[in-house]
Amino acid sequence: MSTTDTAAITVENLRKQFGDFEAVKGVSFEVGAGEVFGFLGPNGAGKSTTINMLCTLLTPTSGRARVAGHDVVAERDDVRRNIGLVFQDPTLDGYLTAAQNLKLHAELYGVPTKLVGPRMEQVLRMVGLWERKDGQVMSFSGGMRRRLEIARGLMHSPRVLFLDEPTIGLDPQTRRSIWTYIRQLQEREEITIFMTTHYMDEAEWCERIAIMDQGQIVALDTPERLKGGVGADRVTIQTDDNDAAIAALRERLGVEAQIAEGAVTFRIEAGEQFVPRLFAEFDPARNPELPAISGVSVSRPTLDDVFMSFTGSTIRDAEEDPSKLRNRVMMQMMGGRR
């Protein structure tokens, strides 16, 4: 954990309320200079609301936050000069070329004219788009557009780069490619990267992650330490009667299970060694009254298991729960108003 003296971002009891709905409920954390820090959680957890407050796009209801040494409320202009932001939704002008989009951004941020050309070449080469600088953006693929948005966010040499769901809607191969570019630019630019995601594999790239659910941070550490804290293996079984299977596991084997993503799931030490005992107990010849098991899988702890251990559901199930999408709906209704 970084100290306040070397922190690129410091957040203290930050809250955001829309009417009677509290979207962010007093979060506190620090991000060290040069760190790749991730916010992991389902849509509607409060990730985008938090990032919007840190980028001065929303005013906090209470609490304090400093980004690049500046207060997000009292020193908004200083914060904005020191950050780059890649929004969740595309914001490029499709009728302009890649170079024209970057030049427009440079003008808005007051980049000296003599520095625009060299800086443009530097950032476009960094994301592999220098040869397409004169191409119209509407002709670019989704992955190319995301890379161009990242390049645009770097044009004014920010100290902190915010990436809000940077690979949403992209295929897995393109997502991996985007992350390769992100890690390379973090090393070359020596900047702090703060990103939100609900992709488990994406969070593995971060040095530390904060897991957020229903407006609160429920865990914060390195991915490996978080997974190590879960300990037990995850066993998932397919049955024709999940409720009966859960009851049988509790009564006969002393195992507490639950339904996650349509299957019966539980955690147990030495999962592979437990499977033979499981099948012996659910053997139709021995106990015909129990539901049959049609499939079983065992996996080592993942970040989804970490999320489940703190919240009682997987991220996918949380996203499918309408009550947990209220944050996103409220943001759409507010339309970015303070």
VENTA-V825590 format. One record per helix or strand of 2 or more residues. SS is the DSSP state (@ for helix, = for strand). FROM is the first residue (numbers start at 1). TO is the last residue. If there is no record, write none. Layout:
# VENTA-V825590
ss->[SS SS]
from->[FROM FROM]
to->[TO TO]
This chain:
# VENTA-V825590
ss->[@ = = = @ = = @ = @ @ @ @ @ = @ = @ = = @ = @ = = @ = @ @ @]
from->[4 7 21 36 47 62 70 76 83 98 113 130 137 142 160 172 192 200 208 216 223 233 242 258 263 271 293 303 315 322]
to->[6 18 32 40 54 67 71 81 86 108 126 132 139 154 164 189 197 203 213 221 230 239 253 260 268 281 299 311 320 334]
